[in-house]
């Protein structure tokens, strides 16, 4: 009988421990959900003009210890689309590590990637650049070209998008007239409006987060932003 009583006691202890562990797990899931929700709201408040459907995913096995420590190990933010300064981005993916959650502080590291559809890129350039009458923007073999007809001959002014720390600027790369590369002096069109113009202004982003890479592709441009010690 004593042996049977010990077995019952042991089973009761196991059941009690299971209940406690389950309650703790459910509690941690609630903490994780709250942190992720707060992260989404904070980003939307921190970036003026940001229009996006965000989804936050907290890293780490448990959320409660991170809450107690006051710092998130890693948090990943994704969005199918986001608009900043009238510039639409798709496939937004942001990873931040060492994120303080109480008071002021700085995020250890941020790495973000996104793609801008070519229609958005061309619209941004047209919005910022004062193109001469009769000049249109097109994507030709993965390059952006301002195209016009001069004395019955097609002129192509190829431009590049240059990543600056807090913006994306437009630079004139080369001029092609009737299939031959020419200098600006040989073209009877004023294309000075293409030089050094800001296509996208990113000053609304948190200080320390900068454009590090930019690549034009047939589908648009791939943008990489990164930074460390970013104040929040």
N, C-alpha and C positions, 0 to 999 in steps of 0.2 A: 504493500500500500504506500509505504514511504517513497519507494522508487517511482511509483505512478504519480505521486504528488509532485516529486521533483521535475518529472517530465512536463506535467501541466504548468508548473511555474516557469520552466524554461521556455515553453511555447508562448506563455503569456508575455514574457519579457521580449521575445522576438516580435510578437505582434505590436507591442507598445513601441519598440524601436522603429518598426516599419511605419507606424503611424507618424512618429516624430520626423523621420526622414522624409516621408511623403509630404508632410505639412511644410517642412523646410524647403523642399523642392518647389512646391506650389508657391511659397512665399518668394523664393528667388526668381521664379518666372514672372511674378507680378512686378518685382523690382526691375527686372530686365525690360519688361514692357514699358514701365514708366520712364526709365532712362531713355529708351529709344524714342518714345513720343516727345520727350523734352528736347532731345537732340534735333529732331525734325523742326520743332517750333523755333528753337534758338537760331538755326541756320537761316530760316525764312526771315526772322527778325534782324539778323546780323547783316544780310546782304540786301540793301534797298533795291527795289525793282526786280527782284528775283521772282519769277513765276514758274513754279514746278510742283510736281507731285513727288514728294520725297519718300524714300523708304530707308530707315536706319536699322542696322544690325550690329548689336554689341558683340565684341569678341570676348574671349576668355571663357573658362568653364562655368564660373559662377559670377553673378552680378553683384550680390550683396557685399562681398569683401571689397569690390571696387568702389561701391557707394560709401562704405565705411572709410576707406583710404582717401576718398575725395578725388580720385583720378581714374579715368577709364583707360584700360590697357590699349584697346583698339576699337574703333568704331568705323563701320563702312556705310557710306551713304550712296544710294543709287537712285537714278531717275531716268525714265524713258525719254524725257525731254525737259529742257529748262530754257528760259529766256532771260538774258541779261543785256540791258541797254539796247533792246530791240534786236538782239542777236540770238538766234535760236540755236541751241545745242542739243544733240541727241546722245543716247548711251552714256549718260553722265555717271562716272564712277569715282568716288572720293574715299580715300583711306586716311584716317587720322589716328596717330598714336600719342599716348601720354596726354590725354585731354583732361584738364582740371574741371571739376564740376561744382566747386564752391568758391565764391569770391572771384577776384581777378587773378589772372595768371596767363600762361602761354602754353600752346600746344607744341609738343616736341617736334612732330613731323607731320606734314600733309602732302599727299600725292594724289593728283586728280587728272583724269583723262576724259575727253569728250570729243564728239564729232559734230562739225557744223555742215549741214547739207549745202550743196553747191548753190542752190537757189538763195539760201540765206546769205551766203558769202557775197554773191553778186549784188544782192539787194543792199547789203551793208556798204559795199564799195560805191555803188551808185548814190547812196544817201550821203556819203561823206565827200565824194569827189564831184567837182564842177566840170562835167564832161562837155566838150564842144558839141554843137548841134550836129546831128547825124552820126554820132559815135555811139556804138552799142557795146555791151560787155558780153563776152562769150567764154566758154571753157573749151580750149582746143588742145587735145592731146595732154590733158592733165594740167594745162597752164591757163591762167586768166589773161585774156586779151581784150583790149579796147580796139574795136574794128570799125573802120570807116572806108569810104571810097574817095580817093583824091585824084582828080583829073582822069576818072575812069579806071584807076588802078587801085587795087585793094591795099589798104594800110593796116598792119597789125602792130599794136603797141602792147607788148607783153609786160605784165607787172608781176611782182612777187609780193607776198605777204610776209613781212618781217616781224618776228616775235621780239617785242620790247618787254622790259620787266612789268609794266603796268598797262600795256596796250598792244594792239596789233596794227602796224603801219603798212602803208602801200609804197612800194618803190618801183620805179621804172627800170625794167631789165634790158629790153632791146626793142628796136623798131625794125619791122620787116615791110618793105614796100615792093609789091609785085614779086614776092618771093626772094628778094635780096635784102640783106641786112644793111641798114643805113643809119646815119647819125641824125640827131634831132635837128641839126641845121639844114638838113636836106628835105625836111617835111614842112609844108606850108600850113601847119596846124600848131596851135599853142597847147602843148601837153604838160605844161608846168604844174597844172592842177593835180597831176598824178604823183608828184614828188613829195614824199614824207608825210602824206596825209594819214590821219588816224582813222582806221576802218572800224576798230572796236575799242572803246574806252573801258578799262577794267579797274578804274580807280575806286569803285565801290567795293571791291574785294578787300578782305582783311589785310592789313599791312603785313608784309612779309611773304604773302602768297604771290608768286610771279609766274609768268609764262616762260617755260624753259625749252619747249620744242613745238614746232609747227610744221606740218607737212600737207601739201596740197595733193589730193588724190582725185580720180575721176568722179567720186561721189561727194566730194567736199573737202574739208580740211580736218585733220586730226590734231588736237591741241592737248598739250601736257602742261599742267601747272604744278609747282612744287614749292615748298618752303619749310623752314624750321624756326622754332621759337616765335610762333605767331601769337600775338597778344589777342585775348578775347575779353 
